Amino acid sequence: MLRTPSGGAGHGTAATDRLMSIGTVLNVLRDEFPEVTISKIRFLESEGLIEPQRTPSGYRKFSAHDVERLGHVLRMQRDHYLPLKVIREHLEAMERGEAAPLPAVGRPRDGEAAPEPAEGPTAVRIGRAELLAAAGVDEAELAEWESYGLVTPLEDGVYDAEAVTVAALVTELGRFGIEPRHLRMMKAAADREAGLVEQVVAPLKRHRNPQTRAHAQARAKELAGLTVKLHAALVQTALGVRLP
């Protein structure tokens, strides 16, 4: 369960005092969702899944309810592999007081039998126009990112939702003069790390037991999380800095 700063829901000025910045929300969520980013939170807001308050200066301020709702959304994505449209409908039904059972879980819990897997869990997809709007870039910029392999469309021309996070980070790095061509080494390193993870989980994916094959996805996510943490720690060590 998410841990929010102490205090109840409150009303009036007391409730306003307990509103959180997006950075505080990120720290709260990362205990359970280590891969969540500010760009991911902004994307979920752009999709209408949360509606934080805004200060007169335009800064986002989140209530404890907003944080719990975010956790619910991230949990449904992680554990049930649900697209955002389904998650939104589920949350709206809950708010209306209606019974809203979730579809079958895509990944088994410990001790439970896994369902026979199809081609794989349903992942969130977004179209090209949605990606351009979410990232705030034009066709030329997106084409440049694609030329360096930073963002890659799937076979049917749509993108994995994680492309929004990549696009936002590429944009933010650009503010510091780091151009897409400079990021090729990061892409190459990421591909090598992904290849290492694939080597580990490949025997699980080829196994005749469907439960073992289903476990490969969970193992890949676990290893991906560890490699991301190690990469971040190595970069911080090399620079002699520590991120909050």
JOJO-V432223 format. One record per residue. N is the residue number from 1. RES is the residue in three letters. PHI is phi in radians with two decimals (* if undefined). OMEGA is omega in whole degrees, -180 to 180 (* if undefined). Layout:
{{N:RES:PHI:OMEGA} {N:RES:PHI:OMEGA}}
This chain:
{{1:MET:*:-178} {2:LEU:-1.20:177} {3:ARG:-1.83:178} {4:THR:-1.78:179} {5:PRO:-0.96:-172} {6:SER:-1.05:179} {7:GLY:2.03:-179} {8:GLY:-1.45:-177} {9:ALA:-1.15:174} {10:GLY:1.26:179} {11:HIS:-2.48:173} {12:GLY:1.03:-175} {13:THR:-1.13:-180} {14:ALA:-1.07:179} {15:ALA:-1.15:180} {16:THR:-1.09:-180} {17:ASP:-1.10:-177} {18:ARG:-1.65:175} {19:LEU:-1.16:-173} {20:MET:-1.97:173} {21:SER:-1.32:-179} {22:ILE:-1.15:177} {23:GLY:-1.17:177} {24:THR:-1.13:178} {25:VAL:-1.05:179} {26:LEU:-1.03:180} {27:ASN:-1.13:179} {28:VAL:-1.14:-176} {29:LEU:-1.27:-172} {30:ARG:-1.18:174} {31:ASP:-1.04:-179} {32:GLU:-1.75:-176} {33:PHE:-2.20:-174} {34:PRO:-1.10:-177} {35:GLU:-1.65:-178} {36:VAL:-1.20:-180} {37:THR:-2.28:176} {38:ILE:-1.06:179} {39:SER:-1.09:178} {40:LYS:-1.13:179} {41:ILE:-1.11:178} {42:ARG:-1.09:179} {43:PHE:-1.11:179} {44:LEU:-1.10:175} {45:GLU:-1.16:-180} {46:SER:-1.11:178} {47:GLU:-1.53:176} {48:GLY:1.39:-179} {49:LEU:-1.49:173} {50:ILE:-2.43:179} {51:GLU:-2.39:180} {52:PRO:-1.16:175} {53:GLN:-1.26:178} {54:ARG:-2.18:174} {55:THR:-1.36:177} {56:PRO:-0.97:179} {57:SER:-1.48:177} {58:GLY:1.69:-180} {59:TYR:-1.34:178} {60:ARG:-1.33:175} {61:LYS:-2.30:-172} {62:PHE:-1.89:174} {63:SER:-1.55:176} {64:ALA:-1.05:177} {65:HIS:-1.10:178} {66:ASP:-1.06:-178} {67:VAL:-1.17:177} {68:GLU:-1.09:179} {69:ARG:-1.14:176} {70:LEU:-1.02:179} {71:GLY:-1.05:179} {72:HIS:-1.12:179} {73:VAL:-1.10:-179} {74:LEU:-1.11:179} {75:ARG:-1.16:180} {76:MET:-1.19:175} {77:GLN:-1.19:-175} {78:ARG:-1.25:-172} {79:ASP:-1.62:-175} {80:HIS:-2.05:178} {81:TYR:0.95:-176} {82:LEU:-1.55:174} {83:PRO:-1.20:-175} {84:LEU:-1.07:179} {85:LYS:-1.04:180} {86:VAL:-1.19:179} {87:ILE:-1.09:179} {88:ARG:-1.06:180} {89:GLU:-1.10:179} {90:HIS:-1.12:-180} {91:LEU:-1.14:179} {92:GLU:-1.11:178} {93:ALA:-1.14:178} {94:MET:-1.07:-179} {95:GLU:-1.17:177} {96:ARG:-1.45:-180} {97:GLY:1.40:-179} {98:GLU:-1.60:174} {99:ALA:-1.19:-175} {100:ALA:-2.38:178} {101:PRO:-1.16:179} {102:LEU:-1.42:172} {103:PRO:-1.08:-179} {104:ALA:-0.99:-180} {105:VAL:-1.14:-178} {106:GLY:-1.40:-178} {107:ARG:-2.23:-177} {108:PRO:-1.28:171} {109:ARG:-1.44:-180} {110:ASP:-1.02:177} {111:GLY:1.52:-180} {112:GLU:-1.75:177} {113:ALA:-1.32:179} {114:ALA:-1.50:175} {115:PRO:-1.21:178} {116:GLU:-1.11:-175} {117:PRO:-1.28:173} {118:ALA:-1.59:178} {119:GLU:-1.28:-179} {120:GLY:2.60:-179} {121:PRO:-1.16:177} {122:THR:-1.28:-179} {123:ALA:-1.78:179} {124:VAL:-1.24:-180} {125:ARG:-2.20:174} {126:ILE:-2.32:179} {127:GLY:-1.42:-178} {128:ARG:-1.11:-180} {129:ALA:-1.10:179} {130:GLU:-1.13:-180} {131:LEU:-1.14:179} {132:LEU:-1.04:-179} {133:ALA:-1.18:-178} {134:ALA:-1.16:-178} {135:ALA:-1.48:-179} {136:GLY:1.22:180} {137:VAL:-2.17:179} {138:ASP:-1.82:-177} {139:GLU:-1.05:-178} {140:ALA:-1.12:180} {141:GLU:-1.14:180} {142:LEU:-1.10:178} {143:ALA:-1.08:178} {144:GLU:-1.13:178} {145:TRP:-1.06:180} {146:GLU:-1.16:-179} {147:SER:-1.13:178} {148:TYR:-1.69:177} {149:GLY:1.33:-179} {150:LEU:-1.27:176} {151:VAL:-2.29:-176} {152:THR:-2.30:177} {153:PRO:-1.24:176} {154:LEU:-1.38:-174} {155:GLU:-1.04:-177} {156:ASP:-1.60:175} {157:GLY:1.50:177} {158:VAL:-1.68:-176} {159:TYR:-2.21:169} {160:ASP:-1.18:-177} {161:ALA:-1.04:180} {162:GLU:-1.13:177} {163:ALA:-1.08:178} {164:VAL:-1.12:178} {165:THR:-1.10:179} {166:VAL:-1.04:-178} {167:ALA:-1.07:-180} {168:ALA:-1.11:-179} {169:LEU:-1.22:177} {170:VAL:-1.07:179} {171:THR:-1.11:-179} {172:GLU:-1.12:178} {173:LEU:-1.13:179} {174:GLY:-1.10:178} {175:ARG:-1.11:-179} {176:PHE:-1.76:179} {177:GLY:1.48:178} {178:ILE:-1.54:-175} {179:GLU:-1.57:-180} {180:PRO:-0.94:-180} {181:ARG:-1.12:179} {182:HIS:-1.30:-174} {183:LEU:-1.60:-179} {184:ARG:-1.07:-180} {185:MET:-1.17:177} {186:MET:-1.16:179} {187:LYS:-1.12:179} {188:ALA:-1.11:179} {189:ALA:-1.14:179} {190:ALA:-1.10:179} {191:ASP:-1.13:178} {192:ARG:-1.17:179} {193:GLU:-1.12:178} {194:ALA:-1.10:178} {195:GLY:-1.10:178} {196:LEU:-1.11:179} {197:VAL:-1.10:180} {198:GLU:-1.06:178} {199:GLN:-1.07:-178} {200:VAL:-1.24:-174} {201:VAL:-1.56:-178} {202:ALA:-0.96:179} {203:PRO:-1.07:178} {204:LEU:-1.19:-179} {205:LYS:-1.15:-178} {206:ARG:-1.54:-175} {207:HIS:-1.14:-179} {208:ARG:-1.29:-180} {209:ASN:-1.32:-179} {210:PRO:-1.09:178} {211:GLN:-1.14:179} {212:THR:-1.17:178} {213:ARG:-1.11:179} {214:ALA:-1.13:-179} {215:HIS:-1.21:-178} {216:ALA:-1.06:-180} {217:GLN:-1.12:179} {218:ALA:-1.12:179} {219:ARG:-1.14:179} {220:ALA:-1.11:179} {221:LYS:-1.13:180} {222:GLU:-1.11:-180} {223:LEU:-1.18:178} {224:ALA:-1.08:178} {225:GLY:-1.06:180} {226:LEU:-1.18:-180} {227:THR:-1.18:178} {228:VAL:-1.11:179} {229:LYS:-1.11:179} {230:LEU:-1.13:179} {231:HIS:-1.04:-180} {232:ALA:-1.09:-179} {233:ALA:-1.14:-180} {234:LEU:-1.17:179} {235:VAL:-1.15:179} {236:GLN:-1.10:178} {237:THR:-1.10:-179} {238:ALA:-1.13:-178} {239:LEU:-1.58:-178} {240:GLY:1.22:179} {241:VAL:-2.19:176} {242:ARG:-2.38:-179} {243:LEU:-1.40:179} {244:PRO:-1.21:*}}
